[in-house]
Amino acid sequence: MYYLIFGLVIFFAPHLYSTFRSRETGRDIKANMGAGKYMGLYSLITLAGFILIIWGYGLSRPSPTVFTPPTWGRHINLALMWPSFILLVSSNAPLGYLKQVLKHPMLYGIILWSAGHLLATGEQNSLLLFGTFLIYALIDRHVVSSRNLPVKTASILGDIIAIVVGTALYWVMIKYLHPMWIGVPLLS
């Protein structure tokens, strides 16, 4: 469990720093350091944290059960994962109306992913993992909503890409990757 906790701290420290860092001219470390160097360091630290999260989560299995999730929690989780994948893809697709309206669709995707998994699992390691992601996404969403982002013209193409690719990834995850990577089949 210690590796999981350590991984979460390493992963979220730069995320939280980025959320709350100054963006004022002259005080913005990203601008002062250079975007490339800043993002390189940011990526290395978060990658190390992500690897520790995966490794720590695996080492902490099986984990003590804190509560028995409701039977319907698994079904709600499956239903929430489809829009979660669409939102995650939307954040990296060309600007569509989803991205324009939500401003940061990845955070909404993470909120759906973590909340759904909290409904479906009751193990200590899962509560720590998904609860941390949920808390971070809610905090970051609150902070991001107060920023003034430039208005750009959206296109339906971005939404079509997000829906098609997100749906395909959702299906591949359910059918193949979740059972292979996590060891939990989703379709019986």
C-alpha positions as CSV (number, residue, x, y, z in Angstrom):
1,M,0.0,0.0,0.0
2,Y,3.0,2.3,0.6
3,Y,4.0,2.3,-3.0
4,L,0.5,3.2,-4.1
5,I,0.4,6.1,-1.6
6,F,3.9,7.2,-2.7
7,G,2.9,7.0,-6.3
8,L,-0.3,9.1,-5.7
9,V,1.8,11.7,-4.0
10,I,4.4,11.9,-6.7
11,F,1.7,11.9,-9.5
12,F,-0.5,14.5,-7.9
13,A,2.1,16.9,-6.5
14,P,3.0,18.4,-10.0
15,H,-0.7,18.3,-11.0
16,L,-1.7,20.3,-7.9
17,Y,1.3,22.6,-8.4
18,S,0.2,23.2,-12.0
19,T,-3.4,23.8,-10.8
20,F,-2.4,26.6,-8.4
21,R,0.8,28.0,-9.9
22,S,0.9,31.7,-10.8
23,R,0.2,32.5,-14.4
24,E,1.2,36.2,-14.0
25,T,3.8,37.5,-16.4
26,G,7.2,37.3,-14.8
27,R,6.0,34.9,-12.1
28,D,4.9,32.0,-14.3
29,I,7.5,29.2,-13.8
30,K,6.4,27.5,-17.1
31,A,7.2,30.7,-19.0
32,N,10.4,31.4,-17.1
33,M,11.7,27.9,-17.4
34,G,10.5,27.4,-20.9
35,A,7.5,25.3,-21.9
36,G,9.5,22.4,-23.2
37,K,11.7,22.1,-20.1
38,Y,8.7,22.5,-17.8
39,M,6.6,20.0,-19.6
40,G,9.5,17.5,-19.8
41,L,10.2,17.7,-16.0
42,Y,6.4,17.6,-15.3
43,S,6.0,14.5,-17.6
44,L,9.0,12.6,-16.0
45,I,7.7,13.2,-12.5
46,T,4.1,12.3,-13.3
47,L,5.2,9.2,-15.3
48,A,7.3,8.0,-12.3
49,G,4.2,8.5,-10.1
50,F,1.9,6.7,-12.5
51,I,4.3,3.7,-12.7
52,L,4.4,3.6,-8.9
53,I,0.5,3.8,-8.7
54,I,0.2,0.8,-11.1
55,W,2.9,-1.2,-9.3
56,G,1.6,-0.2,-5.8
57,Y,-2.0,-1.0,-6.7
58,G,-0.9,-4.4,-8.0
59,L,1.1,-5.1,-4.8
60,S,-1.8,-4.1,-2.6
61,R,-4.1,-6.7,-4.1
62,P,-6.0,-8.3,-2.5
63,S,-6.9,-5.5,-0.2
64,P,-9.1,-5.4,2.9
65,T,-12.7,-4.8,2.1
66,V,-14.0,-1.6,3.6
67,F,-17.6,-2.0,2.5
68,T,-19.6,-4.3,0.2
69,P,-20.6,-2.3,-2.8
70,P,-24.2,-2.5,-4.0
71,T,-24.9,-4.9,-6.9
72,W,-26.2,-2.0,-9.0
73,G,-22.9,-0.2,-8.5
74,R,-21.2,-2.4,-11.1
75,H,-23.9,-1.6,-13.7
76,I,-23.8,2.1,-13.0
77,N,-20.0,2.0,-13.4
78,L,-20.2,0.2,-16.8
79,A,-22.7,2.9,-17.9
80,L,-20.5,5.8,-16.7
81,M,-17.4,4.5,-18.4
82,W,-18.9,5.1,-21.9
83,P,-19.2,8.9,-21.6
84,S,-16.0,8.9,-19.6
85,F,-14.1,7.5,-22.6
86,I,-15.8,10.0,-24.9
87,L,-14.9,12.9,-22.7
88,L,-11.3,11.7,-22.3
89,V,-11.0,11.5,-26.1
90,S,-12.7,14.8,-26.5
91,S,-10.0,16.5,-24.5
92,N,-7.4,15.5,-27.1
93,A,-9.6,15.7,-30.2
94,P,-10.0,18.8,-32.3
95,L,-12.2,21.5,-30.7
96,G,-15.7,20.3,-30.6
97,Y,-18.8,21.5,-28.9
98,L,-18.3,19.2,-25.9
99,K,-14.8,20.6,-25.3
100,Q,-16.0,24.2,-25.9
101,V,-18.8,23.9,-23.4
102,L,-17.1,21.8,-20.7
103,K,-13.7,23.6,-21.1
104,H,-11.8,20.7,-19.7
105,P,-13.7,17.4,-20.6
106,M,-10.9,15.2,-19.3
107,L,-11.7,16.3,-15.7
108,Y,-15.3,15.3,-16.2
109,G,-14.2,12.0,-17.7
110,I,-12.0,11.4,-14.6
111,I,-14.9,12.3,-12.3
112,L,-17.1,9.8,-14.0
113,W,-14.4,7.1,-14.1
114,S,-13.5,7.5,-10.4
115,A,-17.1,7.9,-9.1
116,G,-18.2,4.9,-11.1
117,H,-15.4,2.8,-9.7
118,L,-16.1,3.9,-6.2
119,L,-19.6,2.6,-6.6
120,A,-18.4,-0.7,-7.9
121,T,-15.5,-1.5,-5.5
122,G,-15.2,-1.5,-1.7
123,E,-11.5,-2.5,-1.3
124,Q,-9.2,-0.2,0.6
125,N,-6.7,0.2,-2.3
126,S,-9.5,1.0,-4.7
127,L,-11.0,3.6,-2.4
128,L,-7.6,5.2,-2.0
129,L,-6.9,5.2,-5.8
130,F,-10.3,6.3,-7.1
131,G,-11.1,8.6,-4.2
132,T,-7.8,10.5,-4.7
133,F,-8.5,10.9,-8.5
134,L,-12.1,12.1,-7.7
135,I,-10.9,14.6,-5.2
136,Y,-8.2,16.0,-7.5
137,A,-10.6,16.2,-10.5
138,L,-13.2,18.1,-8.4
139,I,-10.6,20.5,-7.1
140,D,-9.0,21.1,-10.5
141,R,-12.4,21.5,-12.1
142,H,-13.3,24.2,-9.6
143,V,-10.1,26.1,-10.2
144,V,-10.2,25.7,-14.0
145,S,-13.8,27.0,-14.1
146,S,-12.6,30.4,-12.8
147,R,-10.0,30.9,-15.6
148,N,-10.9,32.9,-18.6
149,L,-10.0,30.8,-21.7
150,P,-10.0,32.2,-25.2
151,V,-13.1,31.6,-27.2
152,K,-12.5,29.5,-30.3
153,T,-14.8,28.2,-33.0
154,A,-15.9,24.7,-32.4
155,S,-16.6,22.1,-35.1
156,I,-18.9,19.0,-35.0
157,L,-15.9,17.0,-36.3
158,G,-14.3,17.1,-32.9
159,D,-17.4,15.7,-31.3
160,I,-17.8,13.0,-34.0
161,I,-14.1,11.9,-33.4
162,A,-14.7,11.9,-29.6
163,I,-17.8,9.7,-29.9
164,V,-16.5,7.2,-32.4
165,V,-13.0,6.8,-30.9
166,G,-14.3,7.0,-27.3
167,T,-16.9,4.3,-28.1
168,A,-14.3,2.1,-29.7
169,L,-11.9,2.4,-26.8
170,Y,-14.7,1.7,-24.4
171,W,-15.6,-1.5,-26.2
172,V,-11.9,-2.6,-26.4
173,M,-11.4,-1.9,-22.7
174,I,-14.5,-3.9,-21.7
175,K,-14.0,-6.8,-24.0
176,Y,-10.2,-7.2,-23.8
177,L,-8.1,-4.8,-21.8
178,H,-9.8,-4.7,-18.4
179,P,-9.8,-8.5,-18.0
180,M,-6.2,-8.7,-19.2
181,W,-4.8,-5.7,-17.3
182,I,-6.9,-5.7,-14.2
183,G,-7.9,-9.3,-14.0
184,V,-11.6,-8.5,-13.7
185,P,-13.9,-9.5,-16.6
186,L,-16.7,-7.0,-17.1
187,L,-18.9,-9.0,-19.5
188,S,-20.1,-12.4,-18.2
